[in-house]
């Protein structure tokens, strides 16, 4: 189940990367890590030493970041549409918009990995 959840997160991160104009390549349709695709996810599988308490109550402490993520979802959608229009006119996506969308995708992957119980530690609030 751990490998399947990790694979789903790999696929979702690549699909978001393509949808947010981070690359112009179509993402491969598999659940395996893809080293040649520009949008990659590194997950260190942690099987031993997991906290049972965090597994039993997994979603209570993760609620505030998910509320923030819902607002950022809307902002990322608007910024993606704006970046697409600017990209069509200028022929490139502005660097600041690109950095925001990369950071959003990075934080979304971290938060999703935490929500799927792939890691015990909570992701920091930030796009770095």
DSSP file (Angstrom, degrees, kcal/mol; ACC not computed):
  #  RESIDUE AA STRUCTURE BP1 BP2  ACC     N-H-->O    O-->H-N    N-H-->O    O-->H-N    TCO  KAPPA ALPHA  PHI   PSI    X-CA   Y-CA   Z-CA
    1    1 A X     >        0   0    0      0, 0.0     4,-2.7     0, 0.0     5,-0.2   0.000 360.0 360.0 360.0 -35.6    0.0    0.0    0.0
    2    2 A X  H  >  +     0   0    0      1,-0.2     4,-2.3     2,-0.2     5,-0.2   0.927 360.0  46.2 -62.5 -44.7    2.9    2.3    0.7
    3    3 A X  H  > S+     0   0    0      2,-0.2     4,-2.3     1,-0.2    -1,-0.2   0.878 112.4  50.9 -67.4 -36.7    4.4    1.9   -2.7
    4    4 A X  H  > S+     0   0    0      2,-0.2     4,-2.5     1,-0.2    -2,-0.2   0.937 111.4  47.1 -65.2 -46.0    1.0    2.4   -4.4
    5    5 A X  H  X S+     0   0    0     -4,-2.7     4,-2.0     1,-0.2    -2,-0.2   0.892 112.7  50.2 -62.5 -39.1    0.3    5.6   -2.4
    6    6 A X  H  X S+     0   0    0     -4,-2.3     4,-2.3    -5,-0.2    -1,-0.2   0.904 110.2  50.6 -64.1 -41.1    3.8    6.8   -3.3
    7    7 A X  H  X S+     0   0    0     -4,-2.3     4,-2.5     2,-0.2    -2,-0.2   0.894 108.4  51.4 -63.8 -40.6    3.2    6.0   -7.0
    8    8 A X  H  X S+     0   0    0     -4,-2.5     4,-2.7     1,-0.2    -1,-0.2   0.899 110.3  49.6 -63.1 -40.0   -0.1    7.9   -6.9
    9    9 A X  H  X S+     0   0    0     -4,-2.0     4,-2.3     2,-0.2    -2,-0.2   0.888 109.3  52.1 -66.8 -38.3    1.7   10.9   -5.4
   10   10 A X  H  X S+     0   0    0     -4,-2.3     4,-2.1    21,-0.2    -2,-0.2   0.956 113.3  44.3 -58.1 -49.8    4.4   10.6   -8.2
   11   11 A X  H  X S+     0   0    0     -4,-2.5     4,-2.5     1,-0.2    -2,-0.2   0.916 113.7  49.3 -63.5 -44.9    1.8   10.6  -10.9
   12   12 A X  H  X S+     0   0    0     -4,-2.7     4,-2.6     1,-0.2    -1,-0.2   0.891 110.5  50.6 -64.4 -39.5   -0.2   13.5   -9.3
   13   13 A X  H  X S+     0   0    0     -4,-2.3     4,-2.2     2,-0.2    -1,-0.2   0.909 112.1  46.8 -65.5 -42.1    2.9   15.7   -8.9
   14   14 A X  H  X S+     0   0    0     -4,-2.1     4,-2.0    -5,-0.2    -2,-0.2   0.907 112.8  49.7 -65.2 -40.9    3.9   15.1  -12.5
   15   15 A X  H  X S+     0   0    0     -4,-2.5     4,-2.6     2,-0.2    -2,-0.2   0.908 111.5  48.4 -66.1 -41.2    0.3   15.9  -13.7
   16   16 A X  H  X S+     0   0    0     -4,-2.6     4,-2.5     2,-0.2     6,-0.2   0.900 108.9  55.1 -63.6 -39.4    0.1   19.1  -11.6
   17   17 A X  H  <>S+     0   0    0     -4,-2.2     5,-2.6     1,-0.2     6,-0.7   0.899 112.0  42.3 -60.3 -41.2    3.5   20.1  -13.0
   18   18 A X  H ><5S+     0   0    0     -4,-2.0     3,-1.4     4,-0.2    -1,-0.2   0.906 114.9  50.5 -70.7 -42.0    2.3   19.8  -16.6
   19   19 A X  H 3<5S+     0   0    0     -4,-2.6    -2,-0.2     1,-0.3    -1,-0.2   0.815 108.3  52.5 -66.4 -30.5   -1.1   21.4  -15.7
   20   20 A X  T 3<5S-     0   0    0     -4,-2.5    -1,-0.3    -5,-0.2    -2,-0.2   0.175 117.3-111.2 -92.6  17.8    0.7   24.4  -14.1
   21   21 A X  T < 5S+     0   0    0     -3,-1.4    -3,-0.2     2,-0.2    -2,-0.1   0.760  77.2 133.5  63.9  28.2    2.9   25.0  -17.2
   22   22 A X  S   <S+     0   0    0     -5,-2.6     2,-0.3    -6,-0.2    -4,-0.2   0.694  78.3  10.3 -80.6 -18.4    6.1   23.9  -15.4
   23   23 A X        -     0   0    0     -6,-0.7    -1,-0.2    -5,-0.2    -2,-0.2  -0.981  60.4-140.9-151.3 157.2    7.0   21.8  -18.4
   24   24 A X  S    S+     0   0    0     -2,-0.3     2,-0.3    -3,-0.1    -6,-0.1   0.344  74.6  99.6-102.2   6.7    5.7   21.3  -21.9
   25   25 A X  S    S-     0   0    0      1,-0.0     2,-0.2     3,-0.0    -2,-0.1  -0.714  79.1-115.9 -91.1 142.2    6.2   17.6  -21.9
   26   26 A X        -     0   0    0     -2,-0.3     2,-0.1     1,-0.1    -2,-0.1  -0.560  37.0-111.5 -72.2 139.2    3.2   15.2  -21.3
   27   27 A X        -     0   0    0     -2,-0.2     2,-0.1   -13,-0.1    -1,-0.1  -0.452  32.1-106.7 -73.1 144.0    3.7   13.3  -18.1
   28   28 A X        -     0   0    0     -2,-0.1     2,-1.4     1,-0.1    -1,-0.1  -0.419  27.5-124.7 -66.7 144.8    4.3    9.5  -18.4
   29   29 A X  S    S+     0   0    0     -2,-0.1     2,-0.3    -3,-0.1    -1,-0.1  -0.590  72.7  95.1 -95.7  75.2    1.3    7.5  -17.3
   30   30 A X  S    S-     0   0    0     -2,-1.4     4,-0.1     2,-0.2    -2,-0.0  -0.951  72.3-126.9-150.8 169.5    2.8    5.2  -14.7
   31   31 A X  S    S+     0   0    0     -2,-0.3   -21,-0.2   -21,-0.1     2,-0.2   0.281  77.0 100.2-103.7   9.1    3.2    5.2  -10.9
   32   32 A X  S    S-     0   0    0      1,-0.1    -2,-0.2   -22,-0.1     2,-0.1  -0.597  86.2 -91.6 -92.8 154.9    6.9    4.7  -10.9
   33   33 A X        -     0   0    0     -2,-0.2     2,-0.6     1,-0.1    -1,-0.1  -0.433  38.1-153.0 -61.4 138.7    9.5    7.4  -10.4
   34   34 A X    >   -     0   0    0      5,-0.2     3,-0.8     1,-0.1    -1,-0.1  -0.905  13.1-174.3-122.1 101.7   10.6    8.9  -13.7
   35   35 A X  T 3  S+     0   0    0     -2,-0.6    -1,-0.1     1,-0.2     5,-0.1   0.721  82.1  53.7 -70.0 -22.6   14.1   10.3  -13.6
   36   36 A X  T 3  S+     0   0    0      3,-0.0     2,-0.3     2,-0.0    -1,-0.2   0.627  86.2  94.1 -90.1 -12.4   14.0   11.8  -17.1
   37   37 A X  S <  S-     0   0    0     -3,-0.8    -3,-0.1     1,-0.1   -10,-0.0  -0.608  78.3-130.2 -80.3 139.3   10.8   13.8  -16.6
   38   38 A X  S    S+     0   0    0     -2,-0.3     2,-0.8     1,-0.1    -1,-0.1   0.801  95.3  63.0 -62.9 -30.6   11.4   17.5  -15.5
   39   39 A X  S    S+     0   0    0    -25,-0.1     2,-0.3     2,-0.0    -5,-0.2  -0.858  74.6 170.9 -99.4 111.4    9.0   17.4  -12.6
   40   40 A X        -     0   0    0     -2,-0.8     2,-0.4   -27,-0.1    -5,-0.1  -0.840  24.6-151.8-123.5 157.3   10.2   14.8  -10.1
   41   41 A X        -     0   0    0     -2,-0.3     2,-0.6    -7,-0.1    -7,-0.1  -0.996   5.9-156.1-128.4 130.2    9.3   13.7   -6.6
   42   42 A X        +     0   0    0     -2,-0.4     2,-0.5    -9,-0.0    -2,-0.0  -0.936  17.0 175.1-108.7 118.8   11.7   12.2   -4.1
   43   43 A X        -     0   0    0     -2,-0.6     2,-0.8     2,-0.0    -2,-0.0  -0.985  20.6-152.9-125.9 122.3   10.1   10.1   -1.4
   44   44 A X        -     0   0    0     -2,-0.5     2,-0.2     2,-0.0    -2,-0.0  -0.849  26.5-129.3 -92.4 112.0   12.2    8.1    1.1
   45   45 A X        -     0   0    0     -2,-0.8     2,-0.7     1,-0.1    74,-0.1  -0.440  21.1-163.7 -66.2 125.6   10.0    5.2    2.2
   46   46 A X        +     0   0    0     72,-0.6    -1,-0.1    -2,-0.2     3,-0.0  -0.902  27.7 149.8-114.4 101.3    9.8    5.0    5.9
   47   47 A X    >   +     0   0    0     -2,-0.7     3,-0.5     2,-0.0     2,-0.2   0.836  57.0  59.5 -99.0 -43.3    8.5    1.6    7.0
   48   48 A X  T 3  S+     0   0    0      1,-0.2    -1,-0.0     0, 0.0     0, 0.0  -0.586 102.6  23.0 -89.9 149.8   10.2    1.1   10.4
   49   49 A X  T 3  S+     0   0    0     -2,-0.2    -1,-0.2     1,-0.2     2,-0.2   0.743  78.0 162.1  74.4  25.0    9.9    3.4   13.4
   50   50 A X    <   -     0   0    0     -3,-0.5     2,-0.6     1,-0.1    -1,-0.2  -0.495  43.4-113.4 -77.7 147.6    6.5    4.9   12.4
   51   51 A X     >  -     0   0    0      1,-0.2     4,-1.1    -2,-0.2     5,-0.1  -0.714  19.6-161.9 -82.5 119.9    4.4    6.6   15.1
   52   52 A X  H  > S+     0   0    0     -2,-0.6     4,-2.0     1,-0.2    -1,-0.2   0.838  90.2  58.0 -70.6 -32.2    1.2    4.7   15.7
   53   53 A X  H  > S+     0   0    0      1,-0.2     4,-2.3     2,-0.2    -1,-0.2   0.918 105.9  48.2 -64.7 -42.6   -0.4    7.8   17.4
   54   54 A X  H  4 S+     0   0    0      1,-0.2    -1,-0.2     2,-0.2    -2,-0.2   0.782 112.0  50.9 -68.4 -25.5    0.1    9.8   14.2
   55   55 A X  H >< S+     0   0    0     -4,-1.1     3,-0.6     1,-0.1    -1,-0.2   0.830 110.6  48.4 -77.0 -33.0   -1.4    7.0   12.2
   56   56 A X  H 3< S+     0   0    0     -4,-2.0     2,-0.3     1,-0.3    -2,-0.2   0.882 126.0  26.9 -75.5 -39.2   -4.4    6.8   14.5
   57   57 A X  T 3< S+     0   0    0     -4,-2.3     4,-0.5    -5,-0.2    -1,-0.3  -0.572  79.9 148.7-117.0  66.0   -5.1   10.5   14.5
   58   58 A X    <   +     0   0    0     -3,-0.6     4,-0.2    -2,-0.3    -1,-0.1   0.795  64.9  41.4 -76.4 -27.0   -3.7   11.5   11.1
   59   59 A X  S    S+     0   0    0     -3,-0.1     4,-0.4     1,-0.1    -1,-0.2   0.587  90.0  80.3-105.5  -9.4   -5.8   14.4   10.0
   60   60 A X  S >  S+     0   0    0      1,-0.2     3,-1.1    -3,-0.2     4,-0.3   0.964 100.9  37.5 -64.1 -52.4   -6.4   16.5   13.1
   61   61 A X  T 3  S+     0   0    0     -4,-0.5     4,-0.4     1,-0.2     3,-0.3   0.689 113.0  60.1 -73.1 -14.1   -3.1   18.4   13.1
   62   62 A X  T 3> S+     0   0    0     -4,-0.2     4,-1.4     1,-0.2    -1,-0.2   0.475  79.7  90.5 -89.9  -1.4   -3.1   18.6    9.3
   63   63 A X  H <> S+     0   0    0     -3,-1.1     4,-1.9    -4,-0.4     3,-0.2   0.932  81.2  52.3 -64.1 -49.2   -6.4   20.5    9.1
   64   64 A X  H  > S+     0   0    0     -4,-0.3     4,-2.1    -3,-0.3    -1,-0.2   0.910 109.4  48.7 -58.8 -43.5   -4.9   24.1    9.1
   65   65 A X  H  > S+     0   0    0     -4,-0.4     4,-2.3     1,-0.2    -1,-0.2   0.874 109.9  53.1 -63.9 -32.1   -2.5   23.5    6.3
   66   66 A X  H  X S+     0   0    0     -4,-1.4     4,-1.7     2,-0.2    -1,-0.2   0.847 106.1  52.6 -71.0 -31.6   -5.3   22.0    4.2
   67   67 A X  H  X S+     0   0    0     -4,-1.9     4,-1.3     2,-0.2    -1,-0.2   0.930 111.9  46.2 -64.5 -44.4   -7.4   25.1    4.8
   68   68 A X  H  X S+     0   0    0     -4,-2.1     4,-2.2     1,-0.2    -2,-0.2   0.883 109.3  56.0 -63.1 -37.5   -4.6   27.3    3.5
   69   69 A X  H  X S+     0   0    0     -4,-2.3     4,-2.2     1,-0.2    -1,-0.2   0.860 100.7  57.5 -65.3 -35.2   -4.1   24.9    0.6
   70   70 A X  H  X S+     0   0    0     -4,-1.7     4,-1.2     2,-0.2    -1,-0.2   0.900 109.4  45.0 -63.1 -39.6   -7.7   25.3   -0.5
   71   71 A X  H  X S+     0   0    0     -4,-1.3     4,-1.9     1,-0.2    -1,-0.2   0.895 112.5  51.3 -69.1 -39.0   -7.1   29.1   -0.8
   72   72 A X  H  X S+     0   0    0     -4,-2.2     4,-3.0     1,-0.2    -2,-0.2   0.805 101.3  63.1 -68.7 -27.6   -3.8   28.6   -2.6
   73   73 A X  H  X S+     0   0    0     -4,-2.2     4,-2.1     2,-0.2    -1,-0.2   0.938 105.9  44.7 -58.6 -45.9   -5.6   26.2   -5.0
   74   74 A X  H  X S+     0   0    0     -4,-1.2     4,-2.2     2,-0.2    -2,-0.2   0.919 114.0  48.9 -64.6 -43.3   -7.7   29.1   -6.2
   75   75 A X  H  X S+     0   0    0     -4,-1.9     4,-2.7     1,-0.2    -2,-0.2   0.909 110.7  50.9 -63.1 -41.7   -4.7   31.4   -6.4
   76   76 A X  H  X S+     0   0    0     -4,-3.0     4,-2.4     2,-0.2    -1,-0.2   0.875 109.1  51.6 -65.4 -36.4   -2.7   28.9   -8.3
   77   77 A X  H  X S+     0   0    0     -4,-2.1     4,-2.2    -5,-0.2    -1,-0.2   0.936 112.5  44.9 -64.7 -45.5   -5.5   28.4  -10.8
   78   78 A X  H  X S+     0   0    0     -4,-2.2     4,-2.5     1,-0.2    -2,-0.2   0.917 114.7  48.5 -64.3 -42.9   -5.8   32.2  -11.4
   79   79 A X  H  X S+     0   0    0     -4,-2.7     4,-3.0     1,-0.2    -1,-0.2   0.870 109.7  53.0 -66.4 -36.3   -2.0   32.5  -11.7
   80   80 A X  H  X S+     0   0    0     -4,-2.4     4,-2.3     2,-0.2    -1,-0.2   0.923 110.4  46.5 -64.5 -43.7   -1.9   29.6  -14.1
   81   81 A X  H  X S+     0   0    0     -4,-2.2     4,-2.2     2,-0.2    -2,-0.2   0.926 114.9  47.2 -63.3 -44.4   -4.5   31.1  -16.4
   82   82 A X  H  X S+     0   0    0     -4,-2.5     4,-2.7     1,-0.2     5,-0.2   0.914 111.9  50.2 -62.4 -43.2   -2.6   34.5  -16.2
   83   83 A X  H  X S+     0   0    0     -4,-3.0     4,-2.6     1,-0.2    -1,-0.2   0.864 109.3  52.3 -63.9 -36.0    0.7   32.7  -16.9
   84   84 A X  H  X S+     0   0    0     -4,-2.3     4,-2.2     2,-0.2    -1,-0.2   0.931 111.1  45.9 -65.5 -44.9   -0.8   31.0  -19.9
   85   85 A X  H  X S+     0   0    0     -4,-2.2     4,-2.0     2,-0.2    -2,-0.2   0.939 116.1  45.2 -63.7 -46.6   -2.1   34.2  -21.4
   86   86 A X  H  X S+     0   0    0     -4,-2.7     4,-3.4     1,-0.2     5,-0.4   0.893 111.7  53.9 -63.6 -38.4    1.2   36.0  -20.8
   87   87 A X  H  X S+     0   0    0     -4,-2.6     4,-1.8    -5,-0.2    -1,-0.2   0.863 107.7  49.8 -64.1 -36.2    3.1   33.0  -22.2
   88   88 A X  H  < S+     0   0    0     -4,-2.2    -1,-0.2     2,-0.2    -2,-0.2   0.898 117.4  40.6 -67.9 -39.2    1.0   33.1  -25.4
   89   89 A X  H  < S+     0   0    0     -4,-2.0    -2,-0.2    -5,-0.2    -3,-0.2   0.944 128.9  27.4 -75.0 -48.4    1.8   36.8  -25.8
   90   90 A X  H  < S-     0   0    0     -4,-3.4    -3,-0.2     2,-0.3    -2,-0.2   0.691 100.0-122.5 -89.7 -19.9    5.4   36.9  -24.7
   91   91 A X  S  < S+     0   0    0     -4,-1.8     2,-0.3    -5,-0.4    -4,-0.2   0.513  85.9  61.0  87.9   4.5    6.4   33.3  -25.7
   92   92 A X  S    S-     0   0    0     -6,-0.4     2,-0.4    -9,-0.1    -2,-0.3  -0.984  84.1-110.2-156.5 155.4    7.6   32.5  -22.1
   93   93 A X        -     0   0    0     -2,-0.3   -10,-0.1   -72,-0.1    -9,-0.1  -0.767  46.3-105.4 -87.7 131.7    6.1   32.3  -18.6
   94   94 A X     >  -     0   0    0     -2,-0.4     4,-2.3     1,-0.1     3,-0.2  -0.258  26.1-122.9 -57.7 144.7    7.4   35.1  -16.3
   95   95 A X  H  > S+     0   0    0      1,-0.2     4,-2.6     2,-0.2     5,-0.2   0.855 107.8  53.4 -61.7 -39.7   10.0   33.8  -13.8
   96   96 A X  H  > S+     0   0    0      2,-0.2     4,-2.0     1,-0.2    -1,-0.2   0.898 110.8  46.6 -64.9 -40.2    8.1   35.0  -10.7
   97   97 A X  H  > S+     0   0    0      2,-0.2     4,-2.3     1,-0.2    -1,-0.2   0.904 112.1  51.4 -67.0 -40.3    4.9   33.2  -11.8
   98   98 A X  H  X S+     0   0    0     -4,-2.3     4,-2.3     1,-0.2    -2,-0.2   0.921 109.6  49.7 -61.2 -44.5    7.0   30.1  -12.6
   99   99 A X  H  X S+     0   0    0     -4,-2.6     4,-2.4     2,-0.2    -1,-0.2   0.881 110.0  51.1 -64.4 -38.7    8.6   30.2   -9.1
  100  100 A X  H  X S+     0   0    0     -4,-2.0     4,-2.6     2,-0.2    -1,-0.2   0.937 112.1  46.2 -62.5 -45.7    5.2   30.6   -7.4
  101  101 A X  H  X S+     0   0    0     -4,-2.3     4,-2.3     2,-0.2    -2,-0.2   0.857 112.1  50.8 -68.6 -34.7    3.8   27.6   -9.3
  102  102 A X  H  X S+     0   0    0     -4,-2.3     4,-2.4     2,-0.2    -1,-0.2   0.938 113.1  46.2 -64.5 -46.5    6.9   25.4   -8.6
  103  103 A X  H  X S+     0   0    0     -4,-2.4     4,-2.7     2,-0.2     5,-0.2   0.891 111.8  50.8 -63.5 -40.4    6.7   26.3   -4.9
  104  104 A X  H  X S+     0   0    0     -4,-2.6     4,-2.6     2,-0.2    -1,-0.2   0.929 111.7  47.3 -62.8 -45.1    3.0   25.6   -4.8
  105  105 A X  H  X S+     0   0    0     -4,-2.3     4,-2.1     2,-0.2    -2,-0.2   0.891 112.5  50.8 -63.5 -39.1    3.5   22.2   -6.4
  106  106 A X  H  X S+     0   0    0     -4,-2.4     4,-2.1     2,-0.2    -2,-0.2   0.937 113.5  43.2 -63.7 -48.0    6.3   21.4   -4.0
  107  107 A X  H  X S+     0   0    0     -4,-2.7     4,-2.8     1,-0.2     5,-0.2   0.879 112.2  53.9 -68.4 -37.0    4.3   22.3   -0.9
  108  108 A X  H  X S+     0   0    0     -4,-2.6     4,-2.5    -5,-0.2    -1,-0.2   0.905 109.2  48.7 -62.5 -41.5    1.2   20.5   -2.3
  109  109 A X  H  X S+     0   0    0     -4,-2.1     4,-2.4     2,-0.2    -2,-0.2   0.907 112.4  48.4 -65.6 -41.4    3.3   17.3   -2.8
  110  110 A X  H  X S+     0   0    0     -4,-2.1     4,-2.0     2,-0.2    -2,-0.2   0.933 114.0  45.6 -63.0 -45.6    4.7   17.6    0.7
  111  111 A X  H  X S+     0   0    0     -4,-2.8     4,-2.4     1,-0.2    -2,-0.2   0.892 113.0  50.0 -66.4 -39.6    1.3   18.1    2.3
  112  112 A X  H  X S+     0   0    0     -4,-2.5     4,-2.5    -5,-0.2    -1,-0.2   0.897 109.0  52.4 -65.8 -40.2   -0.2   15.2    0.2
  113  113 A X  H  <>S+     0   0    0     -4,-2.4     5,-2.8     1,-0.2     6,-0.7   0.877 111.6  46.7 -62.2 -37.8    2.6   12.9    1.3
  114  114 A X  H ><5S+     0   0    0     -4,-2.0     3,-1.2     3,-0.2    -2,-0.2   0.900 112.3  49.7 -68.9 -40.9    1.9   13.8    4.9
  115  115 A X  H 3<5S+     0   0    0     -4,-2.4    -2,-0.2     1,-0.3    -1,-0.2   0.858 108.6  52.3 -66.5 -36.0   -1.8   13.3    4.4
  116  116 A X  T 3<5S-     0   0    0     -4,-2.5    -1,-0.3    -5,-0.2    -2,-0.2   0.388 115.7-118.6 -80.7   4.7   -1.2    9.9    2.7
  117  117 A X  T < 5S+     0   0    0     -3,-1.2    -3,-0.2     2,-0.1    -2,-0.1   0.806  73.2 134.9  62.8  33.4    0.9    8.9    5.8
  118  118 A X  S   <S+     0   0    0     -5,-2.8   -72,-0.6    -6,-0.2     2,-0.3   0.750  75.0  24.2 -79.1 -24.7    4.0    8.4    3.7
  119  119 A X        -     0   0    0     -6,-0.7    -2,-0.1     2,-0.1    -1,-0.1  -0.957  66.5-143.5-136.2 154.5    6.0   10.4    6.3
  120  120 A X  S    S+     0   0    0     -2,-0.3     2,-0.1    -3,-0.1    -1,-0.1   0.823  77.3  82.8 -86.2 -34.5    5.5   11.1   10.0
  121  121 A X  S    S-     0   0    0      1,-0.1     2,-0.3     0, 0.0    -2,-0.1  -0.410  82.5-118.0 -75.9 148.8    6.8   14.6   10.2
  122  122 A X        -     0   0    0     -2,-0.1     2,-0.1     1,-0.1    -1,-0.1  -0.602  32.1-108.2 -84.2 143.7    4.5   17.5    9.2
  123  123 A X        -     0   0    0     -2,-0.3     2,-0.1   -13,-0.1    -1,-0.1  -0.434  34.1-111.2 -72.4 144.0    5.6   19.6    6.2
  124  124 A X        -     0   0    0     -2,-0.1     2,-1.1     1,-0.1    -1,-0.1  -0.421  31.5-109.2 -69.2 149.8    6.8   23.1    6.9
  125  125 A X  S    S+     0   0    0     -2,-0.1     2,-0.3     2,-0.0    -1,-0.1  -0.714  81.2  80.9 -81.8 103.9    4.6   25.9    5.7
  126  126 A X  S    S-     0   0    0     -2,-1.1    -2,-0.0   -23,-0.1     0, 0.0  -0.887  78.0-115.2 168.7 162.1    6.5   27.4    2.9
  127  127 A X              0   0    0     -2,-0.3   -21,-0.1     1,-0.2   -20,-0.1   0.382 360.0 360.0 -96.6   2.8    7.3   27.0   -0.8
  128  128 A X              0   0    0    -22,-0.1    -1,-0.2   -21,-0.0    -3,-0.0   0.467 360.0 360.0 -80.4 360.0   11.1   26.3   -0.3
